[in-house]
Amino acid sequence: MKLIPAINEKFQLTPQQIQELSPELRKIIVVGGASMGTISATISYYLLRKVGNAHINEYYALAQLENLCHRFPQRSRRYRP
């Protein structure tokens, strides 16, 4: 298992200290370490999705404005960048 050495390094535990823990506590530490990675991935996915959706919404609004400018060119000259 590569997870145990990663946890040891993160929390600066020696292999002897890990072996001295009860089996139940070792299991909690392993599951907790794996859960931290899952939580990190979930947060990253959420943030990237939020940024991506905001980007799409901005371009959609810009396309709608451009469409209005083409439909009513006399009224929209002052709104063009």
C-alpha positions as CSV (number, residue, x, y, z in Angstrom):
1,M,0.0,0.0,0.0
2,K,1.4,3.4,-1.0
3,L,-1.1,5.3,1.1
4,I,0.6,4.4,4.4
5,P,4.0,5.9,3.5
6,A,2.2,9.1,2.1
7,I,0.3,9.5,5.4
8,N,3.5,8.8,7.4
9,E,5.3,11.6,5.4
10,K,2.4,14.0,5.7
11,F,2.0,13.6,9.5
12,Q,5.7,12.9,10.1
13,L,5.0,9.5,11.7
14,T,7.6,6.7,11.7
15,P,6.7,3.2,10.6
16,Q,7.2,2.1,14.2
17,Q,4.7,4.7,15.5
18,I,2.1,3.4,12.9
19,Q,2.7,-0.2,13.9
20,E,2.1,0.7,17.6
21,L,-1.4,2.1,16.8
22,S,-4.4,-0.2,17.3
23,P,-5.8,-1.8,14.1
24,E,-8.9,0.2,14.4
25,L,-7.0,3.5,14.6
26,R,-4.8,2.5,11.6
27,K,-7.9,1.8,9.6
28,I,-9.3,5.3,10.5
29,I,-6.1,6.9,9.5
30,V,-6.0,5.1,6.1
31,V,-9.7,5.9,5.4
32,G,-9.2,9.5,6.5
33,G,-6.2,9.9,4.3
34,A,-8.0,8.5,1.3
35,S,-11.0,10.7,2.1
36,M,-8.9,13.9,2.0
37,G,-7.9,13.1,-1.6
38,T,-11.5,12.5,-2.5
39,I,-12.6,15.8,-0.9
40,S,-9.8,17.6,-2.7
41,A,-10.9,16.2,-6.1
42,T,-14.5,17.1,-5.4
43,I,-13.7,20.7,-4.5
44,S,-11.5,21.0,-7.6
45,Y,-14.2,19.6,-9.9
46,Y,-16.8,22.0,-8.4
47,L,-14.6,25.1,-8.8
48,L,-13.6,24.2,-12.4
49,R,-17.2,23.6,-13.3
50,K,-18.3,26.9,-11.7
51,V,-15.6,28.8,-13.6
52,G,-16.5,27.0,-16.9
53,N,-20.2,27.8,-16.5
54,A,-19.5,31.4,-15.7
55,H,-17.3,31.6,-18.9
56,I,-20.1,30.1,-21.0
57,N,-22.7,32.4,-19.5
58,E,-20.6,35.5,-20.3
59,Y,-20.2,34.5,-23.9
60,Y,-23.9,33.7,-24.2
61,A,-24.8,37.2,-22.9
62,L,-22.3,38.7,-25.3
63,A,-23.8,36.7,-28.2
64,Q,-27.3,38.0,-27.2
65,L,-26.1,41.6,-27.1
66,E,-24.4,41.2,-30.5
67,N,-27.7,39.7,-31.9
68,L,-29.6,42.8,-30.6
69,C,-27.0,45.1,-32.1
70,H,-27.6,43.5,-35.5
71,R,-31.3,43.6,-35.2
72,F,-31.5,47.3,-34.0
73,P,-28.3,48.9,-35.4
74,Q,-29.5,52.5,-34.9
75,R,-30.2,52.1,-31.2
76,S,-27.2,50.0,-30.3
77,R,-24.3,52.2,-31.5
78,R,-23.7,53.7,-28.1
79,Y,-23.4,50.3,-26.5
80,R,-20.7,48.9,-28.7
81,P,-17.2,48.8,-27.1
